[in-house]
Structure formats: structure tokens, C-alpha cells
Amino acid sequence: MLRRQRELDTALELDRADPRLHDVLRLGAYQLRWLTRVPSHAAVSTSVELARETVGEASTGYVNQSLRRLSAIGYRLPNNEQSHPDWLVAHWRARFGDEETARLVAWNDTKPELILQPARWSQATLLQRFRETGVGAAEAPFGAGIRLYPIANSRHPIAKDLPGFTEGAFIVQDPAHALIARFAAIPPGAQVYDACAAPGGKAVALEAAGARVLAGDARHERIGRLADTTRRAGVAIQCLAANLEAAPLKGGSIDAVFVDAPCSATGTMRRHPDARWRLQQGIFARAAERQERLLTAAAALVRPGGLLIYATCSLESEENELVVETFLNRNREFTRSPRHAAAPPELVTGAGDFQSLPQRHGIDGAYAARLIRKEPAWR
């Protein structure tokens, strides 16, 4: 419903409706337009009852009239770009052009596939078990995980209903984020501070590759999910509730710090359709200010010769390479240290950073830069 919110709001003329009825009307209109298995009279009747419970008897006539009008005339906006804020589409057009922007918008408006990464079970075992139980499964793009899909008239798979869920056989993670963990190319045995770790997928991948991971997050409400992910995956990761800018760690002592920075998340709008409506103009510049602070705080923890990995799930240069360039200009002891062989060539930029774009690569949008702290010249 969130992917079609603008179309729904326009058709319903919600600017004239009681705000308490907005979600009731949207739900009813969505059922009328896209849920063909729900009879029109049932969609209208259910919405009327919801209005009665939510607002009161006086609201039922308005809801009934509005939805019956839509049912009679039908509706559809002529351009799916109107499923996103105008300013955001204009921003993307300026960067990607009309054709790529249209593909990006269409990508965001489709239901995402479920992608899994092996944890306690191998990929071969997972594929075999899924196929034995009638779950459509294939290798994910770039060989990064397992893509699940509905077979025939079955519904989209749900993670908790799959074989191996209770055993911690897998975690849910898009290929882009799994590939960033590979791109980081952190040496086995290195101590890693994953500073913005929740929900924990990258921490699990880093530990599986041989790193010793301390996973932290400033958002206390997400620490439980982080701990649950690591527990289910069966990895030995210590979890820490801490703000990166005040982390209780000795400066210059960590082999590698991984900063998966909070961002606008424009690369994951397919999975989080509400995100497009929460963003406001100016968000990218405001996000970059915080990201620069986090990157600077992380840098202070990295030992000489150690690694600093900066990552986002944003498509925007303001939050990605421009943040890195600003940091490098202010911190001459750091430089890029890409490992080109650690990621598919088409996902490595000319500067040596990782960048995936949904409209080009068919996976979530994500960015990462691999930086190294130079050894002192006198050594």
C-alpha cells in the first residue's frame, strides 16, 4: 500500500478528509484497485466498519460514498514516477537521466524477493532442503546468497516458515550487503569493531570470514535484534550498546573499524516503501554532516596500518564518495586501499569504491569505501 500511497491519496482527495480516516480510506482503495480476490462490496464494507470503530458512526457515510465512487469509476495515475516525491525523482534524473530513473522507480515499486545468506547450514544444504520442500530457490545475483521465489500459485516465502529457520541455518540479507562484507577484505584474525552493527548481518559475515568481531550500536532498541541475529547464526560475537562518538575503546588500537552509517536509505526503498515519504529536501546534506562525524570518530580508533570501512545503503553521492573525499582531505594519514578482486568489476568505481545501483545491477543500492591508516614514516 505504501508504494501506491501517492496514487491512493490523489484518487481519494485526502486533503479534504478527516486525517483519522486516511489509513482506512487508503486500505479500502488499495483493496479495490489491486486485491482482485477481495470483492468490491467486501472491501467497502470492511472499511466502513473500520471507520465506525476508529472515528465513529458519523464517518461511515463519507467512507462508504468515497469508496463506492472509486469502485464505480476505477482509477490509475498515468505515470508510476508519481509513486515517489517529485523532488526525489528530479534529483535522480539530474544524476542518472530519465531512462535510468524510470527503471529505478519501477524497481522500487515491485515486491522484493527474499534473499538469504547461509549461516549454520551451507548454501548447498539450504538449496537442497528448499527444493525438497517445494520452495523455489536459486543462486542470488553475483553468487551472493540464495534467491527465493514463489512456485506456481504459491505465496511469497516467509523466512520464519522456511526449513532451517529455528536452527539458524540462514540470515536474511540482500546480495549488496553481503558483497560489501566481502569487499572489506578484512584479514582473518583481525579485531573488528562493527560500530553501527544492527541488525547484524554484516557482523555475521565478517566473523564467518575469520575476523574477531565486536558489534556495537547506539540505538538501544536495536541491540536485542543484533544479539538475536548473532545468536541464531551461531557466531561468537560480543555485542555492545555504545555510541560510536563515545565508544569505550582505546584510541588507535583496533585492526579495523566498520562504519555502516545511518543514511537516507534510498538504495533500499524497494524493501522499505515508507522511506520515500519520510524524506525531505535537504536530507542528504544533513545526513552527510552526521556521517562525517561518525567517520572521524571511527578513524580515531584505527591503529596505524589498520582499516576503516565506510558504508551506506544510499544511492546519493552526497552521502557516499563526497563524505569520503571530505574525510580524506582532512585526514591525510588515511588513503584508499581497494581490493578490486574482492568484488565483481562492475560494482567497483573508478576510485576503487564499491557501488551497487538497483536499476543497473538488480540488487539493493549500497556503497562502501575501504580506507587504510598509513604507517608512520619513521618506522
C-alpha positions as CSV (number, residue, x, y, z in Angstrom):
1,M,0.0,0.0,0.0
2,L,2.9,2.4,0.8
3,R,4.3,2.0,-2.7
4,R,1.0,3.4,-4.1
5,Q,0.3,6.0,-1.4
6,R,0.5,9.0,-3.6
7,E,-1.8,7.5,-6.2
8,L,-4.3,6.5,-3.4
9,D,-4.1,9.9,-1.8
10,T,-4.8,11.7,-5.1
11,A,-7.7,9.4,-6.1
12,L,-9.3,9.7,-2.6
13,E,-8.8,13.5,-2.4
14,L,-7.5,13.0,1.1
15,D,-6.7,16.7,1.6
16,R,-10.5,17.0,2.2
17,A,-10.8,14.1,4.5
18,D,-10.6,13.8,8.3
19,P,-6.9,12.8,8.9
20,R,-8.1,10.0,11.2
21,L,-9.7,8.3,8.2
22,H,-6.7,8.5,5.9
23,D,-5.4,5.0,6.5
24,V,-8.9,3.5,6.5
25,L,-9.6,5.0,3.1
26,R,-6.2,4.0,1.7
27,L,-6.7,0.4,2.8
28,G,-10.1,0.3,1.2
29,A,-8.9,1.9,-2.1
30,Y,-5.9,-0.4,-2.3
31,Q,-8.2,-3.5,-1.9
32,L,-10.4,-2.1,-4.7
33,R,-7.6,-1.4,-7.1
34,W,-5.1,-4.2,-6.6
35,L,-6.5,-7.1,-4.4
36,T,-8.7,-8.6,-7.1
37,R,-9.6,-11.6,-4.9
38,V,-11.4,-9.2,-2.5
39,P,-14.9,-8.5,-3.7
40,S,-15.6,-4.7,-4.0
41,H,-18.5,-4.9,-1.6
42,A,-16.4,-6.6,1.0
43,A,-13.6,-4.0,0.7
44,V,-16.1,-1.2,1.1
45,S,-18.0,-2.9,4.0
46,T,-14.7,-3.7,5.9
47,S,-13.6,-0.1,5.5
48,V,-16.9,1.3,6.8
49,E,-16.6,-0.9,9.9
50,L,-13.1,0.3,10.5
51,A,-14.2,3.9,10.2
52,R,-17.0,3.2,12.7
53,E,-14.5,1.7,15.2
54,T,-11.8,4.4,14.6
55,V,-13.8,7.6,14.3
56,G,-17.4,6.9,14.9
57,E,-20.8,6.4,13.2
58,A,-20.8,9.9,11.6
59,S,-17.8,9.0,9.5
60,T,-19.3,5.9,7.9
61,G,-21.3,7.7,5.2
62,Y,-18.3,9.6,3.9
63,V,-16.1,6.4,3.7
64,N,-18.9,4.5,2.0
65,Q,-19.5,7.2,-0.6
66,S,-15.8,7.7,-1.3
67,L,-15.0,4.1,-1.9
68,R,-18.1,3.3,-3.9
69,R,-17.3,6.2,-6.2
70,L,-13.8,4.7,-6.8
71,S,-15.3,1.3,-7.3
72,A,-17.7,2.7,-10.0
73,I,-15.2,4.7,-12.0
74,G,-11.8,3.0,-11.4
75,Y,-8.6,4.9,-11.2
76,R,-4.9,4.9,-12.1
77,L,-2.4,7.7,-12.4
78,P,-0.7,7.8,-15.8
79,N,2.9,7.8,-14.6
80,N,4.4,5.5,-12.0
81,E,7.1,8.1,-11.2
82,Q,4.2,9.8,-9.3
83,S,4.7,7.0,-6.7
84,H,7.7,9.0,-5.4
85,P,8.1,12.6,-4.2
86,D,8.6,14.9,-7.2
87,W,11.8,16.4,-5.7
88,L,13.4,13.0,-5.3
89,V,12.6,12.0,-8.9
90,A,14.0,15.3,-10.1
91,H,17.2,14.7,-8.0
92,W,17.6,11.2,-9.6
93,R,17.0,12.5,-13.1
94,A,19.7,15.0,-12.7
95,R,22.2,12.3,-11.8
96,F,21.0,9.2,-13.7
97,G,19.0,10.6,-16.6
98,D,15.3,9.9,-17.5
99,E,15.7,6.3,-18.6
100,E,17.6,5.0,-15.5
101,T,15.4,7.0,-13.2
102,A,12.3,5.3,-14.7
103,R,13.9,1.9,-14.1
104,L,14.8,2.8,-10.6
105,V,11.3,4.0,-9.7
106,A,9.8,0.8,-11.3
107,W,12.3,-1.3,-9.2
108,N,11.2,0.4,-6.0
109,D,7.5,-0.2,-6.9
110,T,7.9,-4.0,-7.2
111,K,7.7,-6.5,-4.3
112,P,11.2,-7.5,-3.3
113,E,12.4,-11.1,-3.4
114,L,13.6,-12.8,-0.3
115,I,17.4,-13.3,-0.3
116,L,19.1,-15.5,2.3
117,Q,22.8,-15.9,3.3
118,P,24.0,-19.2,4.7
119,A,24.8,-19.3,8.4
120,R,24.8,-22.6,10.3
121,W,24.0,-24.6,7.1
122,S,26.0,-24.5,3.8
123,Q,24.5,-23.0,0.7
124,A,24.3,-26.5,-0.9
125,T,22.4,-27.9,2.1
126,L,19.9,-24.9,2.1
127,L,19.2,-25.2,-1.7
128,Q,18.6,-29.0,-1.3
129,R,16.2,-28.6,1.7
130,F,14.3,-25.8,0.0
131,R,13.8,-27.8,-3.2
132,E,12.8,-30.9,-1.2
133,T,10.0,-28.9,0.5
134,G,8.8,-27.2,-2.7
135,V,10.3,-23.8,-2.1
136,G,11.6,-22.1,-5.3
137,A,15.3,-21.3,-4.8
138,A,18.2,-20.3,-7.0
139,E,21.6,-18.6,-6.6
140,A,21.3,-14.9,-6.0
141,P,22.9,-12.3,-8.3
142,F,26.7,-12.2,-8.2
143,G,26.6,-15.5,-6.3
144,A,25.9,-13.7,-3.1
145,G,23.3,-15.9,-1.4
146,I,20.1,-17.7,-2.3
147,R,17.1,-16.1,-4.0
148,L,13.7,-17.5,-3.1
149,Y,10.6,-17.1,-5.3
150,P,7.0,-18.4,-5.3
151,I,6.2,-21.5,-7.3
152,A,3.1,-21.6,-9.4
153,N,0.2,-20.1,-7.4
154,S,2.1,-20.2,-4.0
155,R,2.6,-17.1,-1.9
156,H,5.9,-15.4,-1.5
157,P,8.1,-17.3,1.0
158,I,8.3,-16.0,4.6
159,A,11.6,-16.5,6.4
160,K,10.2,-17.9,9.7
161,D,8.3,-20.6,7.8
162,L,11.3,-21.9,5.9
163,P,13.3,-25.1,6.7
164,G,16.2,-24.2,9.0
165,F,14.9,-21.0,10.4
166,T,14.7,-22.2,14.0
167,E,18.1,-23.9,13.6
168,G,19.8,-20.6,12.5
169,A,20.6,-22.1,9.1
170,F,20.5,-18.7,7.4
171,I,20.1,-14.9,7.8
172,V,18.0,-12.6,5.6
173,Q,20.4,-10.2,3.7
174,D,20.4,-8.7,0.2
175,P,23.4,-9.5,-2.0
176,A,24.6,-5.9,-1.9
177,H,25.3,-6.0,1.8
178,A,26.9,-9.5,1.7
179,L,29.1,-8.2,-1.1
180,I,30.2,-5.2,1.0
181,A,31.4,-7.6,3.7
182,R,33.5,-9.3,1.1
183,F,34.7,-6.0,-0.4
184,A,36.0,-5.0,3.1
185,A,38.6,-7.9,2.7
186,I,39.4,-7.8,6.4
187,P,42.3,-10.3,7.2
188,P,41.4,-13.4,9.2
189,G,42.1,-13.0,12.9
190,A,41.8,-9.2,12.8
191,Q,39.9,-7.5,15.5
192,V,36.9,-5.6,14.0
193,Y,34.7,-3.0,15.7
194,D,31.4,-3.0,13.7
195,A,30.2,0.3,15.1
196,C,26.7,0.6,13.6
197,A,26.0,-3.2,13.5
198,A,22.2,-3.7,13.9
199,P,20.6,-5.9,12.7
200,G,23.8,-7.8,12.5
201,G,24.1,-9.3,9.0
202,K,27.5,-7.8,8.2
203,A,28.9,-8.7,11.6
204,V,27.9,-12.3,11.0
205,A,29.6,-12.2,7.5
206,L,32.7,-10.7,8.9
207,E,33.0,-13.3,11.7
208,A,32.4,-16.1,9.2
209,A,35.3,-14.8,7.1
210,G,37.6,-15.2,10.1
211,A,37.5,-11.8,11.8
212,R,37.1,-11.3,15.6
213,V,34.1,-9.0,15.8
214,L,32.9,-6.6,18.5
215,A,29.4,-5.4,17.3
216,G,28.0,-2.2,18.7
217,D,25.1,0.1,18.0
218,A,23.9,3.4,19.6
219,R,20.2,2.5,19.3
220,H,19.4,0.5,22.4
221,E,16.1,-0.7,21.0
222,R,18.1,-2.5,18.2
223,I,20.6,-4.3,20.4
224,G,18.1,-7.1,21.1
225,R,17.8,-7.7,17.3
226,L,21.5,-7.6,16.9
227,A,22.0,-10.1,19.7
228,D,19.3,-12.4,18.3
229,T,20.9,-12.4,14.8
230,T,24.3,-13.4,16.1
231,R,22.8,-16.0,18.4
232,R,20.7,-17.6,15.7
233,A,23.7,-17.6,13.3
234,G,25.9,-19.3,15.9
235,V,28.8,-16.9,15.8
236,A,31.0,-15.7,18.7
237,I,30.3,-12.0,18.6
238,Q,30.3,-9.7,21.6
239,C,27.5,-7.1,21.4
240,L,27.9,-3.6,22.8
241,A,25.4,-0.8,23.3
242,A,27.5,2.3,22.6
243,N,27.6,5.5,20.6
244,L,30.5,5.5,18.1
245,E,31.3,9.1,19.0
246,A,31.8,8.0,22.7
247,A,32.9,4.3,22.2
248,P,34.6,2.8,25.3
249,L,37.6,1.7,23.3
250,K,41.3,2.8,23.3
251,G,42.2,5.1,20.5
252,G,44.5,3.8,17.8
253,S,44.1,0.2,19.0
254,I,41.6,-1.5,16.6
255,D,42.7,-3.5,13.5
256,A,39.6,-2.5,11.5
257,V,36.5,-0.3,12.2
258,F,33.4,-0.8,10.1
259,V,31.0,2.1,9.9
260,D,27.7,1.2,8.2
261,A,26.5,4.7,8.7
262,P,22.8,5.8,9.2
263,C,21.7,7.3,5.9
264,S,18.7,8.2,3.7
265,A,18.4,4.5,2.6
266,T,17.5,5.5,-0.9
267,G,19.1,2.2,-2.1
268,T,16.6,0.1,-0.2
269,M,13.3,1.7,-0.9
270,R,12.0,-1.4,-2.6
271,R,12.2,-3.2,0.8
272,H,11.1,-0.1,2.8
273,P,8.5,1.7,0.7
274,D,7.6,4.1,3.5
275,A,11.1,5.6,3.4
276,R,10.3,7.7,0.3
277,W,7.6,9.6,2.1
278,R,9.7,10.2,5.2
279,L,12.5,12.0,3.3
280,Q,12.5,15.8,3.0
281,Q,14.6,18.0,0.7
282,G,17.9,18.7,2.3
283,I,18.1,15.3,4.0
284,F,21.3,14.3,2.1
285,A,23.3,17.3,3.3
286,R,22.1,16.8,6.9
287,A,22.9,13.1,6.8
288,A,26.4,13.8,5.4
289,E,27.2,16.1,8.4
290,R,26.5,13.2,10.8
291,Q,28.3,10.7,8.6
292,E,31.4,12.8,8.6
293,R,31.3,13.0,12.4
294,L,30.9,9.2,12.7
295,L,33.7,8.6,10.2
296,T,36.1,10.9,12.1
297,A,35.2,9.2,15.4
298,A,35.9,5.8,13.9
299,A,39.2,6.9,12.5
300,A,40.5,7.7,15.9
301,L,40.1,4.1,16.9
302,V,42.1,2.6,14.0
303,R,45.7,1.5,14.6
304,P,48.4,2.5,12.2
305,G,48.2,0.1,9.3
306,G,44.6,-0.7,10.2
307,L,41.5,-0.5,8.0
308,L,38.5,1.9,8.1
309,I,35.4,0.7,6.1
310,Y,32.7,3.3,5.4
311,A,29.4,2.0,4.0
312,T,25.8,3.2,3.4
313,C,22.7,1.9,1.7
314,S,22.3,5.2,-0.1
315,L,22.4,6.0,-3.8
316,E,23.4,9.6,-3.2
317,S,26.9,10.9,-3.9
318,E,26.4,13.5,-1.1
319,E,26.4,10.6,1.5
320,N,28.9,8.4,-0.3
321,E,32.0,9.4,-2.2
322,L,31.7,13.1,-1.2
323,V,31.8,12.2,2.5
324,V,34.9,10.0,1.9
325,E,36.6,12.7,-0.1
326,T,35.9,15.3,2.6
327,F,37.3,12.9,5.2
328,L,40.4,12.1,3.2
329,N,41.2,15.8,2.6
330,R,41.0,16.4,6.4
331,N,42.8,13.3,7.5
332,R,46.0,12.8,5.4
333,E,47.1,9.8,7.4
334,F,44.3,7.8,5.6
335,T,44.1,6.7,2.0
336,R,42.0,4.4,-0.1
337,S,43.1,0.8,-0.2
338,P,40.7,-1.0,-2.5
339,R,40.8,-4.8,-3.2
340,H,39.5,-5.0,-6.7
341,A,39.4,-8.8,-6.7
342,A,37.1,-8.8,-3.7
343,A,34.1,-7.5,-5.7
344,P,32.6,-8.0,-9.2
345,P,34.3,-5.5,-11.5
346,E,31.1,-3.8,-12.5
347,L,30.5,-2.9,-8.8
348,V,33.8,-1.2,-8.3
349,T,34.0,2.5,-9.2
350,G,36.9,4.3,-10.9
351,A,38.1,5.5,-7.5
352,G,38.1,1.9,-6.2
353,D,34.9,2.1,-4.1
354,F,32.0,-0.3,-4.1
355,Q,28.8,0.9,-5.6
356,S,25.7,-1.1,-6.5
357,L,22.7,0.5,-8.2
358,P,19.3,-1.3,-8.4
359,Q,18.5,-0.1,-11.9
360,R,21.8,-1.4,-13.2
361,H,22.7,-4.4,-11.1
362,G,19.3,-5.8,-9.9
363,I,20.2,-5.7,-6.2
364,D,19.9,-3.2,-3.4
365,G,21.7,0.1,-3.7
366,A,24.8,0.3,-1.5
367,Y,28.2,2.0,-1.2
368,A,31.5,1.3,0.6
369,A,35.0,2.7,0.7
370,R,38.0,0.7,2.0
371,L,40.5,3.1,3.7
372,I,43.8,2.3,5.4
373,R,45.7,4.3,8.1
374,K,49.2,4.8,6.9
375,E,52.1,3.6,9.0
376,P,54.2,6.4,10.4
377,A,57.1,7.4,8.1
378,W,59.7,7.0,10.8
379,R,59.0,3.3,11.3
